[in-house]
């Protein structure tokens, strides 16, 4: 039997609202800008790893992007990684070219001035 008093709405809504809050936060913008700024370095590193036959997995991406963020005084919470990586994941491997190009485009949108109608 279903009892409405058992369901706790804050638990149901917690994950989606935290993702939405992160994507609209200043931290998200700073992370995107940082990754976009260092995208060439990251792309070269990932390309070198791929040439050596290493798969570019989420752990590899987290390691290298984490280093770049740390060098810029930023840190990404564990629950925020899927928000920035999930769209580029295919069969357990990250399409790093798509990932870095998307960050570049997103950072350009954030940095561009609004267009007056």
Phi and psi in degrees as a GROMACS rama.xvg file:
@    title "Ramachandran Plot"
@    xaxis  label "Phi"
@    yaxis  label "Psi"
@TYPE xy
-87.6512  129.301  UNK-2
-123.854  114.14  UNK-3
-60.701  -24.705  UNK-4
-71.3488  -16.9215  UNK-5
-76.2023  -33.5686  UNK-6
-75.4723  131.563  UNK-7
-108.597  108.143  UNK-8
-57.3598  -35.1487  UNK-9
-63.5912  -31.5725  UNK-10
-74.317  -35.0834  UNK-11
-67.9409  -39.7556  UNK-12
-91.9288  -8.60762  UNK-13
-60.7061  -50.8707  UNK-14
-63.5086  -52.8984  UNK-15
-61.0481  -39.5179  UNK-16
-70.9413  -33.055  UNK-17
-69.388  -35.602  UNK-18
-65.9025  -47.3397  UNK-19
-61.6206  -41.0418  UNK-20
-63.7729  -41.1902  UNK-21
-64.3661  -44.9162  UNK-22
-65.7724  -19.0385  UNK-23
-106.82  13.9048  UNK-24
-94.1769  161.977  UNK-25
-66.3462  -35.2052  UNK-26
-58.0845  -43.9439  UNK-27
-59.5989  -46.1869  UNK-28
-61.6791  -42.5426  UNK-29
-65.332  -39.4251  UNK-30
-64.1028  -45.6737  UNK-31
-61.0532  -45.0586  UNK-32
-61.5039  -43.2107  UNK-33
-62.8948  -47.4034  UNK-34
-64.5946  -40.9767  UNK-35
-63.8132  -38.9263  UNK-36
-63.2911  -37.1066  UNK-37
-103.481  17.7299  UNK-38
-62.4041  -35.0255  UNK-39
-66.7818  -42.26  UNK-40
-62.6591  -45.5822  UNK-41
-64.7137  -44.0014  UNK-42
-59.863  -43.5478  UNK-43
-63.2534  -42.1066  UNK-44
-63.7314  -46.5538  UNK-45
-66.0148  -38.5446  UNK-46
-63.8299  -41.2572  UNK-47
-61.9117  -43.542  UNK-48
-64.2728  -41.4717  UNK-49
-64.5137  -38.9103  UNK-50
-62.6156  -32.6569  UNK-51
-80.2833  -0.653626  UNK-52
90.887  6.27416  UNK-53
-83.7203  132.803  UNK-54
-72.7756  142.837  UNK-55
-91.7358  88.0474  UNK-56
-89.9284  174.431  UNK-57
-58.5189  -40.6034  UNK-58
-63.6513  -39.6252  UNK-59
-64.5859  -46.9383  UNK-60
-60.6132  -46.1972  UNK-61
-60.9883  -38.8948  UNK-62
-63.1227  -52.0739  UNK-63
-73.0637  -42.5261  UNK-64
-67.0677  -38.4201  UNK-65
-58.3707  -40.0839  UNK-66
-63.9489  -43.372  UNK-67
-63.8651  -44.5043  UNK-68
-62.7958  -44.6825  UNK-69
-61.3568  -40.588  UNK-70
-65.2501  -20.7669  UNK-71
-99.5159  7.70565  UNK-72
79.3884  19.9861  UNK-73
-114.146  156.3  UNK-74
-145.556  140.733  UNK-75
-108.59  129.118  UNK-76
-67.0523  150.247  UNK-77
-55.4954  -39.6547  UNK-78
-73.7392  -11.1528  UNK-79
-89.7687  -19.1251  UNK-80
-57.183  -46.3171  UNK-81
-59.4019  -29.9255  UNK-82
-62.4859  -38.5957  UNK-83
-94.489  -13.4884  UNK-84
-110.823  -27.9893  UNK-85
-55.5958  -38.594  UNK-86
-65.7026  -22.7301  UNK-87
-99.3205  4.95835  UNK-88
-85.7219  128.273  UNK-89
-138.731  114.778  UNK-90
56.3011  40.2963  UNK-91
81.1073  -2.00411  UNK-92
-116.873  145.374  UNK-93
-94.2597  131.465  UNK-94
-80.4319  92.0199  UNK-95
-67.1615  -28.61  UNK-96
-67.0011  -45.6279  UNK-97
-61.3313  -44.3959  UNK-98
-58.1439  -52.5101  UNK-99
-69.1914  -36.6674  UNK-100
-66.0689  -38.8176  UNK-101
-64.4369  -40.5856  UNK-102
-63.8957  -39.2092  UNK-103
-61.0864  -47.983  UNK-104
-63.547  -43.3165  UNK-105
-63.9789  -42.5295  UNK-106
-63.8994  -38.639  UNK-107
-62.764  -39.4011  UNK-108
-64.6236  -40.839  UNK-109
-66.5312  -40.1936  UNK-110
-81.2432  -17.7026  UNK-111
-74.4984  152.5  UNK-112
-80.8445  147.273  UNK-113
-62.1432  144.732  UNK-114
-91.8056  127.947  UNK-115
-80.2014  138.554  UNK-116
